[in-house]
């Protein structure tokens, strides 16, 4: 398994389209897990963290305007 640093480097080398594909695949994987088991803590944490990051990013972008 790659380290977090290695994965961060890989992310940095992705194009915008590839990054969108990665996010879509991650979303789909965790969504599938959550549909199979609505109490799946890993999937619940993913969506909680994703929601937080989207909110923070949206807030940051609003403050720039």
PQR file of N, CA, C, O and H, with PARSE charges and radii, in Angstrom:
ATOM      1  N   UNK A   1       0.841  -1.177   0.000 -0.4000 1.5000
ATOM      2  CA  UNK A   1       0.000   0.000   0.000 -0.0000 2.0000
ATOM      3  C   UNK A   1       0.890   1.245   0.000  0.5500 1.7000
ATOM      4  O   UNK A   1       1.918   1.293   0.676 -0.5500 1.4000
ATOM      5  N   UNK A   2       0.478   2.231  -0.759 -0.4000 1.5000
ATOM      6  CA  UNK A   2       1.222   3.491  -0.835 -0.0000 2.0000
ATOM      7  C   UNK A   2       1.023   4.298   0.446  0.5500 1.7000
ATOM      8  O   UNK A   2       0.032   4.137   1.158 -0.5500 1.4000
ATOM      9  H   UNK A   2      -0.357   2.193  -1.308  0.4000 1.0000
ATOM     10  N   UNK A   3       1.981   5.159   0.714 -0.4000 1.5000
ATOM     11  CA  UNK A   3       1.852   6.065   1.856 -0.0000 2.0000
ATOM     12  C   UNK A   3       0.940   7.230   1.474  0.5500 1.7000
ATOM     13  O   UNK A   3       0.660   7.460   0.298 -0.5500 1.4000
ATOM     14  H   UNK A   3       2.787   5.290   0.136  0.4000 1.0000
ATOM     15  N   UNK A   4       0.488   7.950   2.483 -0.4000 1.5000
ATOM     16  CA  UNK A   4      -0.341   9.132   2.230 -0.0000 2.0000
ATOM     17  C   UNK A   4       0.431  10.147   1.388  0.5500 1.7000
ATOM     18  O   UNK A   4      -0.149  10.798   0.519 -0.5500 1.4000
ATOM     19  H   UNK A   4       0.715   7.763   3.439  0.4000 1.0000
ATOM     20  N   UNK A   5       1.734  10.286   1.640 -0.4000 1.5000
ATOM     21  CA  UNK A   5       2.552  11.220   0.855 -0.0000 2.0000
ATOM     22  C   UNK A   5       2.611  10.814  -0.614  0.5500 1.7000
ATOM     23  O   UNK A   5       2.528  11.663  -1.502 -0.5500 1.4000
ATOM     24  H   UNK A   5       2.205   9.758   2.347  0.4000 1.0000
ATOM     25  N   UNK A   6       2.755   9.512  -0.867 -0.4000 1.5000
ATOM     26  CA  UNK A   6       2.793   9.024  -2.247 -0.0000 2.0000
ATOM     27  C   UNK A   6       1.461   9.281  -2.953  0.5500 1.7000
ATOM     28  O   UNK A   6       1.429   9.693  -4.113 -0.5500 1.4000
ATOM     29  H   UNK A   6       2.823   8.822  -0.145  0.4000 1.0000
ATOM     30  N   UNK A   7       0.377   9.035  -2.241 -0.4000 1.5000
ATOM     31  CA  UNK A   7      -0.947   9.255  -2.825 -0.0000 2.0000
ATOM     32  C   UNK A   7      -1.167  10.746  -3.080  0.5500 1.7000
ATOM     33  O   UNK A   7      -1.742  11.121  -4.102 -0.5500 1.4000
ATOM     34  H   UNK A   7       0.404   8.701  -1.299  0.4000 1.0000
ATOM     35  N   UNK A   8      -0.714  11.595  -2.159 -0.4000 1.5000
ATOM     36  CA  UNK A   8      -0.830  13.044  -2.349 -0.0000 2.0000
ATOM     37  C   UNK A   8      -0.079  13.471  -3.602  0.5500 1.7000
ATOM     38  O   UNK A   8      -0.558  14.310  -4.365 -0.5500 1.4000
ATOM     39  H   UNK A   8      -0.246  11.290  -1.329  0.4000 1.0000
ATOM     40  N   UNK A   9       1.091  12.896  -3.809 -0.4000 1.5000
ATOM     41  CA  UNK A   9       1.878  13.195  -5.013 -0.0000 2.0000
ATOM     42  C   UNK A   9       1.130  12.742  -6.266  0.5500 1.7000
ATOM     43  O   UNK A   9       1.105  13.454  -7.270 -0.5500 1.4000
ATOM     44  H   UNK A   9       1.481  12.215  -3.189  0.4000 1.0000
ATOM     45  N   UNK A  10       0.524  11.559  -6.204 -0.4000 1.5000
ATOM     46  CA  UNK A  10      -0.265  11.058  -7.335 -0.0000 2.0000
ATOM     47  C   UNK A  10      -1.435  11.995  -7.640  0.5500 1.7000
ATOM     48  O   UNK A  10      -1.718  12.287  -8.802 -0.5500 1.4000
ATOM     49  H   UNK A  10       0.545  10.981  -5.389  0.4000 1.0000
ATOM     50  N   UNK A  11      -2.106  12.459  -6.596 -0.4000 1.5000
ATOM     51  CA  UNK A  11      -3.225  13.384  -6.786 -0.0000 2.0000
ATOM     52  C   UNK A  11      -2.753  14.649  -7.486  0.5500 1.7000
ATOM     53  O   UNK A  11      -3.425  15.166  -8.378 -0.5500 1.4000
ATOM     54  H   UNK A  11      -1.876  12.221  -5.652  0.4000 1.0000
ATOM     55  N   UNK A  12      -1.602  15.137  -7.075 -0.4000 1.5000
ATOM     56  CA  UNK A  12      -1.061  16.352  -7.666 -0.0000 2.0000
ATOM     57  C   UNK A  12      -0.737  16.227  -9.138  0.5500 1.7000
ATOM     58  O   UNK A  12      -0.669  17.229  -9.850 -0.5500 1.4000
ATOM     59  H   UNK A  12      -1.057  14.717  -6.350  0.4000 1.0000
ATOM     60  N   UNK A  13      -0.536  15.004  -9.599 -0.4000 1.5000
ATOM     61  CA  UNK A  13      -0.183  14.800 -11.006 -0.0000 2.0000
ATOM     62  C   UNK A  13      -1.405  14.563 -11.899  0.5500 1.7000
ATOM     63  O   UNK A  13      -1.266  14.428 -13.115 -0.5500 1.4000
ATOM     64  H   UNK A  13      -0.591  14.190  -9.021  0.4000 1.0000
ATOM     65  N   UNK A  14      -2.601  14.511 -11.302 -0.4000 1.5000
ATOM     66  CA  UNK A  14      -3.813  14.254 -12.082 -0.0000 2.0000
ATOM     67  C   UNK A  14      -4.298  15.515 -12.783  0.5500 1.7000
ATOM     68  O   UNK A  14      -4.140  16.629 -12.284 -0.5500 1.4000
ATOM     69  H   UNK A  14      -2.714  14.621 -10.314  0.4000 1.0000
ATOM     70  N   UNK A  15      -4.892  15.310 -13.954 -0.4000 1.5000
ATOM     71  CA  UNK A  15      -5.551  16.426 -14.641 -0.0000 2.0000
ATOM     72  C   UNK A  15      -6.881  16.698 -13.941  0.5500 1.7000
ATOM     73  O   UNK A  15      -7.324  15.907 -13.109 -0.5500 1.4000
ATOM     74  H   UNK A  15      -5.020  14.405 -14.360  0.4000 1.0000
ATOM     75  N   UNK A  16      -7.505  17.809 -14.279 -0.4000 1.5000
ATOM     76  CA  UNK A  16      -8.799  18.156 -13.684 -0.0000 2.0000
ATOM     77  C   UNK A  16      -9.847  17.083 -13.991  0.5500 1.7000
ATOM     78  O   UNK A  16     -10.637  16.724 -13.119 -0.5500 1.4000
ATOM     79  H   UNK A  16      -7.145  18.451 -14.955  0.4000 1.0000
ATOM     80  N   UNK A  17      -9.858  16.574 -15.220 -0.4000 1.5000
ATOM     81  CA  UNK A  17     -10.807  15.520 -15.597 -0.0000 2.0000
ATOM     82  C   UNK A  17     -10.548  14.240 -14.816  0.5500 1.7000
ATOM     83  O   UNK A  17     -11.486  13.576 -14.376 -0.5500 1.4000
ATOM     84  H   UNK A  17      -9.216  16.866 -15.929  0.4000 1.0000
ATOM     85  N   UNK A  18      -9.278  13.894 -14.645 -0.4000 1.5000
ATOM     86  CA  UNK A  18      -8.939  12.688 -13.888 -0.0000 2.0000
ATOM     87  C   UNK A  18      -9.331  12.847 -12.420  0.5500 1.7000
ATOM     88  O   UNK A  18      -9.801  11.896 -11.795 -0.5500 1.4000
ATOM     89  H   UNK A  18      -8.516  14.434 -15.003  0.4000 1.0000
ATOM     90  N   UNK A  19      -9.140  14.034 -11.878 -0.4000 1.5000
ATOM     91  CA  UNK A  19      -9.511  14.295 -10.483 -0.0000 2.0000
ATOM     92  C   UNK A  19     -11.018  14.155 -10.297  0.5500 1.7000
ATOM     93  O   UNK A  19     -11.474  13.590  -9.303 -0.5500 1.4000
ATOM     94  H   UNK A  19      -8.758  14.806 -12.386  0.4000 1.0000
ATOM     95  N   UNK A  20     -11.789  14.669 -11.250 -0.4000 1.5000
ATOM     96  CA  UNK A  20     -13.244  14.519 -11.200 -0.0000 2.0000
ATOM     97  C   UNK A  20     -13.614  13.037 -11.228  0.5500 1.7000
ATOM     98  O   UNK A  20     -14.507  12.604 -10.500 -0.5500 1.4000
ATOM     99  H   UNK A  20     -11.418  15.128 -12.058  0.4000 1.0000
ATOM    100  N   UNK A  21     -12.929  12.262 -12.067 -0.4000 1.5000
ATOM    101  CA  UNK A  21     -13.187  10.824 -12.160 -0.0000 2.0000
ATOM    102  C   UNK A  21     -12.877  10.132 -10.826  0.5500 1.7000
ATOM    103  O   UNK A  21     -13.640   9.276 -10.379 -0.5500 1.4000
ATOM    104  H   UNK A  21     -12.204  12.614 -12.659  0.4000 1.0000
ATOM    105  N   UNK A  22     -11.770  10.499 -10.199 -0.4000 1.5000
ATOM    106  CA  UNK A  22     -11.397   9.921  -8.904 -0.0000 2.0000
ATOM    107  C   UNK A  22     -12.485  10.213  -7.870  0.5500 1.7000
ATOM    108  O   UNK A  22     -12.910   9.313  -7.145 -0.5500 1.4000
ATOM    109  H   UNK A  22     -11.150  11.195 -10.562  0.4000 1.0000
ATOM    110  N   UNK A  23     -12.935  11.464  -7.800 -0.4000 1.5000
ATOM    111  CA  UNK A  23     -13.972  11.828  -6.827 -0.0000 2.0000
ATOM    112  C   UNK A  23     -15.278  11.079  -7.105  0.5500 1.7000
ATOM    113  O   UNK A  23     -15.957  10.636  -6.178 -0.5500 1.4000
ATOM    114  H   UNK A  23     -12.590  12.195  -8.388  0.4000 1.0000
ATOM    115  N   UNK A  24     -15.619  10.943  -8.372 -0.4000 1.5000
ATOM    116  CA  UNK A  24     -16.838  10.226  -8.744 -0.0000 2.0000
ATOM    117  C   UNK A  24     -16.750   8.761  -8.333  0.5500 1.7000
ATOM    118  O   UNK A  24     -17.712   8.201  -7.808 -0.5500 1.4000
ATOM    119  H   UNK A  24     -15.067  11.303  -9.125  0.4000 1.0000
ATOM    120  N   UNK A  25     -15.600   8.145  -8.571 -0.4000 1.5000
ATOM    121  CA  UNK A  25     -15.415   6.736  -8.200 -0.0000 2.0000
ATOM    122  C   UNK A  25     -15.458   6.554  -6.683  0.5500 1.7000
ATOM    123  O   UNK A  25     -16.083   5.616  -6.186 -0.5500 1.4000
ATOM    124  H   UNK A  25     -14.818   8.600  -8.997  0.4000 1.0000
ATOM    125  N   UNK A  26     -14.795   7.451  -5.947 -0.4000 1.5000
ATOM    126  CA  UNK A  26     -14.831   7.374  -4.484 -0.0000 2.0000
ATOM    127  C   UNK A  26     -16.263   7.512  -3.970  0.5500 1.7000
ATOM    128  O   UNK A  26     -16.702   6.741  -3.117 -0.5500 1.4000
ATOM    129  H   UNK A  26     -14.287   8.212  -6.351  0.4000 1.0000
ATOM    130  N   UNK A  27     -16.980   8.495  -4.495 -0.4000 1.5000
ATOM    131  CA  UNK A  27     -18.365   8.713  -4.091 -0.0000 2.0000
ATOM    132  C   UNK A  27     -19.180   7.447  -4.340  0.5500 1.7000
ATOM    133  O   UNK A  27     -19.923   7.001  -3.466 -0.5500 1.4000
ATOM    134  H   UNK A  27     -16.623   9.121  -5.188  0.4000 1.0000
ATOM    135  N   UNK A  28     -19.041   6.874  -5.523 -0.4000 1.5000
ATOM    136  CA  UNK A  28     -19.802   5.681  -5.893 -0.0000 2.0000
ATOM    137  C   UNK A  28     -19.456   4.493  -4.992  0.5500 1.7000
ATOM    138  O   UNK A  28     -20.343   3.748  -4.575 -0.5500 1.4000
ATOM    139  H   UNK A  28     -18.437   7.236  -6.233  0.4000 1.0000
ATOM    140  N   UNK A  29     -18.177   4.320  -4.697 -0.4000 1.5000
ATOM    141  CA  UNK A  29     -17.760   3.201  -3.842 -0.0000 2.0000
ATOM    142  C   UNK A  29     -18.388   3.302  -2.454  0.5500 1.7000
ATOM    143  O   UNK A  29     -18.947   2.331  -1.945 -0.5500 1.4000
ATOM    144  H   UNK A  29     -17.457   4.925  -5.035  0.4000 1.0000
ATOM    145  N   UNK A  30     -18.291   4.490  -1.843 -0.4000 1.5000
ATOM    146  CA  UNK A  30     -18.845   4.659  -0.500 -0.0000 2.0000
ATOM    147  C   UNK A  30     -20.367   4.668  -0.511  0.5500 1.7000
ATOM    148  O   UNK A  30     -20.989   4.207   0.446 -0.5500 1.4000
ATOM    149  H   UNK A  30     -17.837   5.279  -2.257  0.4000 1.0000
ATOM    150  N   UNK A  31     -20.972   5.178  -1.564 -0.4000 1.5000
ATOM    151  CA  UNK A  31     -22.427   5.152  -1.688 -0.0000 2.0000
ATOM    152  C   UNK A  31     -22.925   3.710  -1.763  0.5500 1.7000
ATOM    153  O   UNK A  31     -23.923   3.359  -1.134 -0.5500 1.4000
ATOM    154  H   UNK A  31     -20.467   5.552  -2.341  0.4000 1.0000
ATOM    155  N   UNK A  32     -22.235   2.891  -2.525 -0.4000 1.5000
ATOM    156  CA  UNK A  32     -22.589   1.472  -2.629 -0.0000 2.0000
ATOM    157  C   UNK A  32     -22.456   0.785  -1.273  0.5500 1.7000
ATOM    158  O   UNK A  32     -23.333   0.022  -0.867 -0.5500 1.4000
ATOM    159  H   UNK A  32     -21.425   3.176  -3.036  0.4000 1.0000
ATOM    160  N   UNK A  33     -21.345   1.062  -0.571 -0.4000 1.5000
ATOM    161  CA  UNK A  33     -21.147   0.482   0.763 -0.0000 2.0000
ATOM    162  C   UNK A  33     -22.266   0.894   1.714  0.5500 1.7000
ATOM    163  O   UNK A  33     -22.765   0.076   2.486 -0.5500 1.4000
ATOM    164  H   UNK A  33     -20.633   1.681  -0.901  0.4000 1.0000
ATOM    165  N   UNK A  34     -22.656   2.160   1.657 -0.4000 1.5000
ATOM    166  CA  UNK A  34     -23.693   2.671   2.554 -0.0000 2.0000
ATOM    167  C   UNK A  34     -25.063   2.075   2.226  0.5500 1.7000
ATOM    168  O   UNK A  34     -25.871   1.840   3.125 -0.5500 1.4000
ATOM    169  H   UNK A  34     -22.251   2.825   1.030  0.4000 1.0000
ATOM    170  N   UNK A  35     -25.321   1.832   0.949 -0.4000 1.5000
ATOM    171  CA  UNK A  35     -26.590   1.202   0.567 -0.0000 2.0000
ATOM    172  C   UNK A  35     -26.644  -0.241   1.057  0.5500 1.7000
ATOM    173  O   UNK A  35     -27.709  -0.728   1.436 -0.5500 1.4000
ATOM    174  H   UNK A  35     -24.665   2.022   0.219  0.4000 1.0000
ATOM    175  N   UNK A  36     -25.502  -0.924   1.052 -0.4000 1.5000
ATOM    176  CA  UNK A  36     -25.446  -2.301   1.552 -0.0000 2.0000
ATOM    177  C   UNK A  36     -25.597  -2.348   3.070  0.5500 1.7000
ATOM    178  O   UNK A  36     -26.235  -3.244   3.623 -0.5500 1.4000
ATOM    179  H   UNK A  36     -24.637  -0.528   0.744  0.4000 1.0000
ATOM    180  N   UNK A  37     -24.991  -1.353   3.733 -0.4000 1.5000
ATOM    181  CA  UNK A  37     -24.998  -1.310   5.195 -0.0000 2.0000
ATOM    182  C   UNK A  37     -25.107   0.145   5.645  0.5500 1.7000
ATOM    183  O   UNK A  37     -24.100   0.848   5.730 -0.5500 1.4000
ATOM    184  H   UNK A  37     -24.473  -0.624   3.284  0.4000 1.0000
ATOM    185  N   UNK A  38     -26.336   0.599   5.935 -0.4000 1.5000
ATOM    186  CA  UNK A  38     -26.544   2.002   6.310 -0.0000 2.0000
ATOM    187  C   UNK A  38     -25.804   2.438   7.577  0.5500 1.7000
ATOM    188  O   UNK A  38     -25.722   3.634   7.857 -0.5500 1.4000
ATOM    189  H   UNK A  38     -27.154   0.029   5.866  0.4000 1.0000
ATOM    190  N   UNK A  39     -25.271   1.498   8.338 -0.4000 1.5000
ATOM    191  CA  UNK A  39     -24.524   1.861   9.545 -0.0000 2.0000
ATOM    192  C   UNK A  39     -23.012   1.726   9.346  0.5500 1.7000
ATOM    193  O   UNK A  39     -22.259   1.734  10.320 -0.5500 1.4000
ATOM    194  H   UNK A  39     -25.337   0.527   8.110  0.4000 1.0000
ATOM    195  N   UNK A  40     -22.568   1.604   8.105 -0.4000 1.5000
ATOM    196  CA  UNK A  40     -21.141   1.478   7.791 -0.0000 2.0000
ATOM    197  C   UNK A  40     -20.412   2.760   8.202  0.5500 1.7000
ATOM    198  O   UNK A  40     -20.547   3.798   7.554 -0.5500 1.4000
ATOM    199  H   UNK A  40     -23.179   1.598   7.314  0.4000 1.0000
ATOM    200  N   UNK A  41     -19.640   2.673   9.284 -0.4000 1.5000
ATOM    201  CA  UNK A  41     -18.976   3.861   9.825 -0.0000 2.0000
ATOM    202  C   UNK A  41     -17.980   4.480   8.865  0.5500 1.7000
ATOM    203  O   UNK A  41     -17.849   5.702   8.809 -0.5500 1.4000
ATOM    204  H   UNK A  41     -19.530   1.829   9.810  0.4000 1.0000
ATOM    205  N   UNK A  42     -17.283   3.661   8.118 -0.4000 1.5000
ATOM    206  CA  UNK A  42     -16.308   4.194   7.158 -0.0000 2.0000
ATOM    207  C   UNK A  42     -17.006   5.044   6.096  0.5500 1.7000
ATOM    208  O   UNK A  42     -16.549   6.140   5.768 -0.5500 1.4000
ATOM    209  H   UNK A  42     -17.389   2.668   8.164  0.4000 1.0000
ATOM    210  N   UNK A  43     -18.109   4.533   5.565 -0.4000 1.5000
ATOM    211  CA  UNK A  43     -18.863   5.279   4.550 -0.0000 2.0000
ATOM    212  C   UNK A  43     -19.517   6.515   5.156  0.5500 1.7000
ATOM    213  O   UNK A  43     -19.518   7.581   4.541 -0.5500 1.4000
ATOM    214  H   UNK A  43     -18.480   3.643   5.832  0.4000 1.0000
ATOM    215  N   UNK A  44     -20.071   6.380   6.350 -0.4000 1.5000
ATOM    216  CA  UNK A  44     -20.683   7.537   7.008 -0.0000 2.0000
ATOM    217  C   UNK A  44     -19.650   8.634   7.257  0.5500 1.7000
ATOM    218  O   UNK A  44     -19.933   9.814   7.049 -0.5500 1.4000
ATOM    219  H   UNK A  44     -20.071   5.514   6.850  0.4000 1.0000
ATOM    220  N   UNK A  45     -18.460   8.249   7.699 -0.4000 1.5000
ATOM    221  CA  UNK A  45     -17.393   9.232   7.924 -0.0000 2.0000
ATOM    222  C   UNK A  45     -16.947   9.882   6.625  0.5500 1.7000
ATOM    223  O   UNK A  45     -16.666  11.081   6.592 -0.5500 1.4000
ATOM    224  H   UNK A  45     -18.230   7.291   7.867  0.4000 1.0000
ATOM    225  N   UNK A  46     -16.880   9.098   5.556 -0.4000 1.5000
ATOM    226  CA  UNK A  46     -16.506   9.669   4.260 -0.0000 2.0000
ATOM    227  C   UNK A  46     -17.483  10.779   3.875  0.5500 1.7000
ATOM    228  O   UNK A  46     -17.065  11.877   3.508 -0.5500 1.4000
ATOM    229  H   UNK A  46     -17.108   8.125   5.582  0.4000 1.0000
ATOM    230  N   UNK A  47     -18.780  10.494   3.961 -0.4000 1.5000
ATOM    231  CA  UNK A  47     -19.774  11.488   3.553 -0.0000 2.0000
ATOM    232  C   UNK A  47     -19.824  12.672   4.517  0.5500 1.7000
ATOM    233  O   UNK A  47     -20.059  13.803   4.092 -0.5500 1.4000
ATOM    234  H   UNK A  47     -19.120   9.602   4.260  0.4000 1.0000
ATOM    235  N   UNK A  48     -19.608  12.425   5.801 -0.4000 1.5000
ATOM    236  CA  UNK A  48     -19.541  13.533   6.761 -0.0000 2.0000
ATOM    237  C   UNK A  48     -18.354  14.433   6.432  0.5500 1.7000
ATOM    238  O   UNK A  48     -18.491  15.656   6.395 -0.5500 1.4000
ATOM    239  H   UNK A  48     -19.417  11.506   6.146  0.4000 1.0000
ATOM    240  N   UNK A  49     -17.197  13.834   6.195 -0.4000 1.5000
ATOM    241  CA  UNK A  49     -16.004  14.612   5.856 -0.0000 2.0000
ATOM    242  C   UNK A  49     -16.157  15.324   4.519  0.5500 1.7000
ATOM    243  O   UNK A  49     -15.737  16.471   4.373 -0.5500 1.4000
ATOM    244  H   UNK A  49     -17.086  12.841   6.225  0.4000 1.0000
ATOM    245  N   UNK A  50     -16.752  14.652   3.550 -0.4000 1.5000
ATOM    246  CA  UNK A  50     -16.972  15.270   2.244 -0.0000 2.0000
ATOM    247  C   UNK A  50     -17.897  16.480   2.373  0.5500 1.7000
ATOM    248  O   UNK A  50     -17.644  17.529   1.780 -0.5500 1.4000
ATOM    249  H   UNK A  50     -17.093  13.720   3.668  0.4000 1.0000
ATOM    250  N   UNK A  51     -18.954  16.329   3.138 -0.4000 1.5000
ATOM    251  CA  UNK A  51     -19.878  17.443   3.365 -0.0000 2.0000
ATOM    252  C   UNK A  51     -19.159  18.614   4.028  0.5500 1.7000
ATOM    253  O   UNK A  51     -19.361  19.766   3.644 -0.5500 1.4000
ATOM    254  H   UNK A  51     -19.160  15.477   3.619  0.4000 1.0000
ATOM    255  N   UNK A  52     -18.324  18.324   5.021 -0.4000 1.5000
ATOM    256  CA  UNK A  52     -17.573  19.383   5.705 -0.0000 2.0000
ATOM    257  C   UNK A  52     -16.633  20.108   4.752  0.5500 1.7000
ATOM    258  O   UNK A  52     -16.554  21.336   4.770 -0.5500 1.4000
ATOM    259  H   UNK A  52     -18.160  17.389   5.334  0.4000 1.0000
ATOM    260  N   UNK A  53     -15.923  19.357   3.924 -0.4000 1.5000
ATOM    261  CA  UNK A  53     -14.971  19.962   2.989 -0.0000 2.0000
ATOM    262  C   UNK A  53     -15.701  20.816   1.952  0.5500 1.7000
ATOM    263  O   UNK A  53     -15.244  21.908   1.614 -0.5500 1.4000
ATOM    264  H   UNK A  53     -15.987  18.360   3.909  0.4000 1.0000
ATOM    265  N   UNK A  54     -16.820  20.327   1.452 -0.4000 1.5000
ATOM    266  CA  UNK A  54     -17.606  21.102   0.482 -0.0000 2.0000
ATOM    267  C   UNK A  54     -18.099  22.392   1.132  0.5500 1.7000
ATOM    268  O   UNK A  54     -18.030  23.460   0.524 -0.5500 1.4000
ATOM    269  H   UNK A  54     -17.192  19.440   1.727  0.4000 1.0000
ATOM    270  N   UNK A  55     -18.592  22.298   2.355 -0.4000 1.5000
ATOM    271  CA  UNK A  55     -19.076  23.491   3.061 -0.0000 2.0000
ATOM    272  C   UNK A  55     -17.951  24.491   3.290  0.5500 1.7000
ATOM    273  O   UNK A  55     -18.127  25.689   3.066 -0.5500 1.4000
ATOM    274  H   UNK A  55     -18.648  21.430   2.849  0.4000 1.0000
ATOM    275  N   UNK A  56     -16.799  24.008   3.735 -0.4000 1.5000
ATOM    276  CA  UNK A  56     -15.652  24.889   3.974 -0.0000 2.0000
ATOM    277  C   UNK A  56     -15.189  25.554   2.684  0.5500 1.7000
ATOM    278  O   UNK A  56     -14.880  26.746   2.667 -0.5500 1.4000
ATOM    279  H   UNK A  56     -16.655  23.035   3.917  0.4000 1.0000
ATOM    280  N   UNK A  57     -15.144  24.782   1.612 -0.4000 1.5000
ATOM    281  CA  UNK A  57     -14.704  25.319   0.326 -0.0000 2.0000
ATOM    282  C   UNK A  57     -15.695  26.353  -0.191  0.5500 1.7000
ATOM    283  O   UNK A  57     -15.298  27.407  -0.688 -0.5500 1.4000
ATOM    284  H   UNK A  57     -15.395  23.814   1.625  0.4000 1.0000
ATOM    285  N   UNK A  58     -16.979  26.053  -0.075 -0.4000 1.5000
ATOM    286  CA  UNK A  58     -18.011  26.999  -0.512 -0.0000 2.0000
ATOM    287  C   UNK A  58     -17.935  28.283   0.294  0.5500 1.7000
ATOM    288  O   UNK A  58     -18.050  29.376  -0.261 -0.5500 1.4000
ATOM    289  H   UNK A  58     -17.302  25.197   0.328  0.4000 1.0000
ATOM    290  N   UNK A  59     -17.742  28.159   1.603 -0.4000 1.5000
ATOM    291  CA  UNK A  59     -17.635  29.328   2.479 -0.0000 2.0000
ATOM    292  C   UNK A  59     -16.413  30.154   2.105  0.5500 1.7000
ATOM    293  O   UNK A  59     -16.485  31.381   2.040 -0.5500 1.4000
ATOM    294  H   UNK A  59     -17.649  27.271   2.054  0.4000 1.0000
ATOM    295  N   UNK A  60     -15.305  29.493   1.863 -0.4000 1.5000
ATOM    296  CA  UNK A  60     -14.063  30.178   1.491 -0.0000 2.0000
ATOM    297  C   UNK A  60     -14.245  30.923   0.169  0.5500 1.7000
ATOM    298  O   UNK A  60     -13.802  32.062   0.025 -0.5500 1.4000
ATOM    299  H   UNK A  60     -15.247  28.496   1.916  0.4000 1.0000
ATOM    300  N   UNK A  61     -14.899  30.271  -0.793 -0.4000 1.5000
ATOM    301  CA  UNK A  61     -15.145  30.905  -2.091 -0.0000 2.0000
ATOM    302  C   UNK A  61     -16.089  32.093  -1.955  0.5500 1.7000
ATOM    303  O   UNK A  61     -15.921  33.095  -2.650 -0.5500 1.4000
ATOM    304  H   UNK A  61     -15.259  29.345  -0.676  0.4000 1.0000
ATOM    305  N   UNK A  62     -17.084  31.996  -1.068 -0.4000 1.5000
ATOM    306  CA  UNK A  62     -18.017  33.109  -0.842 -0.0000 2.0000
ATOM    307  C   UNK A  62     -17.293  34.302  -0.236  0.5500 1.7000
ATOM    308  O   UNK A  62     -17.591  35.449  -0.568 -0.5500 1.4000
ATOM    309  H   UNK A  62     -17.221  31.182  -0.504  0.4000 1.0000
ATOM    310  N   UNK A  63     -16.350  34.034   0.645 -0.4000 1.5000
ATOM    311  CA  UNK A  63     -15.605  35.111   1.298 -0.0000 2.0000
ATOM    312  C   UNK A  63     -14.686  35.841   0.330  0.5500 1.7000
ATOM    313  O   UNK A  63     -14.341  37.000   0.561 -0.5500 1.4000
ATOM    314  H   UNK A  63     -16.108  33.102   0.914  0.4000 1.0000
ATOM    315  N   UNK A  64     -14.289  35.187  -0.736 -0.4000 1.5000
ATOM    316  CA  UNK A  64     -13.405  35.809  -1.723 -0.0000 2.0000
ATOM    317  C   UNK A  64     -14.144  36.786  -2.627  0.5500 1.7000
ATOM    318  O   UNK A  64     -13.535  37.684  -3.209 -0.5500 1.4000
ATOM    319  H   UNK A  64     -14.569  34.246  -0.924  0.4000 1.0000
ATOM    320  N   UNK A  65     -15.449  36.611  -2.743 -0.4000 1.5000
ATOM    321  CA  UNK A  65     -16.238  37.434  -3.671 -0.0000 2.0000
ATOM    322  C   UNK A  65     -16.505  38.778  -3.133  0.5500 1.7000
ATOM    323  O   UNK A  65     -17.156  39.589  -3.793 -0.5500 1.4000
ATOM    324  H   UNK A  65     -15.944  35.882  -2.270  0.4000 1.0000
TER
END
